[in-house]
Amino acid sequence: MKNHFFMDCHTVMDIVYEAEKDRPLPILTQLRLDLHLLACPGCARALRNLQYFDEILKNDFLPASPDLADRIMECLGEETSMEGKTDAPTGFSFRGWVIIGFFVLFSLSSSFFGVDFVEIAAAEGLSFLLPVGLTIGMIVTCYGALFIGSHLKELSARFRLH
């Protein structure tokens, strides 16, 4: 005759998997479970692994995220500490801007060599030069403003405009 007090491994693991965390097991079931775990190292190891993974899922699976305000203040602190440092490249060099400027002026002036201005002037009148002149003027003005804006410190030091 088989003793019904001791459980087999399959029954123990079913009880462990189905047990709810917020409700304790009945005293007799808990006693039978503890006795089996004391006598069976395989089930005891499986229960420890299950508890270990449960703990990982509770604490380490989704790490706590920092508060948004803390992250913003950290970024601001990094920016203020980096203000004095000028290790990062600031874009084109002064010489690069001048070379590109000459290239832009040359390309603007040479782009109209293929156009027959006499024929266009006869058909449209000289008013067609107004949009061409405005376009060239806007390009040169924008390029000059970007050049001056990006090299304000160098230009003010060069021309002694402190």
C-alpha positions in Angstrom: 0.0 0.0 0.0 1.3 3.4 -1.0 1.6 6.1 1.6 -0.5 9.2 0.5 1.4 11.6 2.7 4.5 11.8 0.4 4.0 13.5 -3.0 5.7 12.6 -6.3 7.8 15.2 -8.2 5.2 15.9 -10.8 2.6 16.7 -8.1 5.0 19.0 -6.2 5.9 21.0 -9.3 2.2 21.3 -10.2 1.5 22.8 -6.8 4.5 25.1 -7.0 3.5 26.4 -10.5 -0.1 26.8 -9.5 0.4 28.4 -6.1 -0.6 32.0 -5.9 1.9 34.4 -4.4 -0.6 36.4 -2.3 -2.3 33.3 -0.7 -0.4 30.8 1.4 -0.9 27.1 0.8 -2.9 25.0 3.3 -0.8 23.9 6.3 -0.9 20.2 5.4 0.0 20.8 1.7 2.8 23.1 2.8 4.2 20.4 5.1 4.0 17.7 2.4 5.7 20.1 0.0 8.5 20.9 2.5 9.1 17.3 3.2 9.4 16.4 -0.5 11.7 19.3 -1.1 13.9 18.2 1.8 14.1 14.7 0.4 14.3 15.5 -3.3 17.3 17.7 -4.4 16.0 18.0 -8.0 12.7 19.6 -7.0 14.5 21.8 -4.4 16.9 23.0 -7.2 14.0 23.6 -9.6 12.2 25.6 -6.8 15.3 27.7 -6.1 15.7 28.4 -9.9 12.0 29.4 -10.1 12.4 31.7 -7.1 15.6 33.2 -8.6 13.9 33.9 -12.0 10.9 35.4 -10.2 13.2 37.7 -8.3 15.0 38.7 -11.6 11.6 39.5 -13.2 10.5 41.6 -10.3 13.7 43.6 -9.8 16.1 43.4 -12.8 13.9 42.8 -15.9 12.9 46.4 -16.4 15.5 48.7 -14.7 14.3 51.8 -13.1 14.4 54.8 -15.4 15.7 58.1 -14.1 13.3 61.0 -13.7 13.1 63.3 -16.8 13.9 66.4 -14.8 17.1 64.7 -13.5 18.2 63.8 -17.0 17.5 67.4 -18.3 19.5 68.8 -15.4 22.4 66.4 -16.1 22.4 67.5 -19.8 22.4 71.1 -18.8 25.3 70.5 -16.4 27.3 68.8 -19.2 26.7 71.8 -21.5 27.8 74.3 -18.9 31.0 72.3 -18.2 31.7 72.1 -22.0 31.3 75.8 -22.7 34.9 76.6 -22.2 36.2 73.7 -24.2 36.6 74.2 -28.0 37.8 70.7 -28.9 35.0 70.0 -31.3 35.3 71.2 -34.9 33.2 74.3 -35.6 32.6 73.7 -39.3 34.5 75.0 -42.3 37.7 76.9 -41.7 38.1 80.5 -42.6 40.0 79.5 -45.7 37.4 77.0 -46.7 34.6 79.6 -46.5 36.6 82.0 -48.7 37.4 79.3 -51.3 33.7 78.2 -51.3 32.7 81.9 -51.6 34.8 82.4 -54.7 33.4 79.2 -56.2 29.8 80.4 -55.5 30.5 83.8 -57.1 32.2 82.2 -60.1 29.4 79.7 -60.6 26.8 82.4 -60.4 28.5 84.7 -62.9 29.4 81.9 -65.3 26.0 80.2 -65.2 24.5 82.8 -67.6 27.1 82.5 -70.3 25.0 80.0 -72.3 21.9 82.2 -72.2 21.4 84.6 -75.1 20.6 87.8 -73.2 20.1 89.9 -76.3 17.4 87.7 -77.6 15.6 87.5 -74.2 16.0 91.3 -73.7 14.4 91.9 -77.1 11.5 89.5 -76.4 10.9 90.4 -72.7 12.5 93.7 -72.2 15.2 94.4 -69.6 12.9 93.6 -66.8 13.9 90.0 -66.9 17.2 90.9 -65.3 15.5 92.0 -62.1 14.7 88.4 -60.9 18.2 87.3 -62.0 19.8 90.2 -60.0 17.6 89.6 -57.0 18.5 85.9 -57.0 22.2 86.5 -57.2 22.0 89.3 -54.5 20.0 87.0 -52.2 22.5 84.1 -52.6 25.5 86.4 -52.0 23.8 88.1 -49.0 22.9 84.8 -47.3 26.3 83.4 -47.9 27.9 86.5 -46.4 25.6 86.5 -43.4 26.4 82.8 -42.7 30.1 83.5 -43.1 30.1 86.4 -40.7 27.8 84.7 -38.3 29.9 81.6 -38.0 33.2 83.5 -37.8 32.2 86.4 -35.6 34.9 86.0 -33.1 37.7 85.6 -35.7 36.5 88.6 -37.7 36.1 90.9 -34.6 39.6 89.9 -33.5 41.0 90.5 -37.0 39.4 93.9 -37.4 39.8 94.8 -33.7 36.1 95.3 -33.1 36.0 94.5 -29.4 
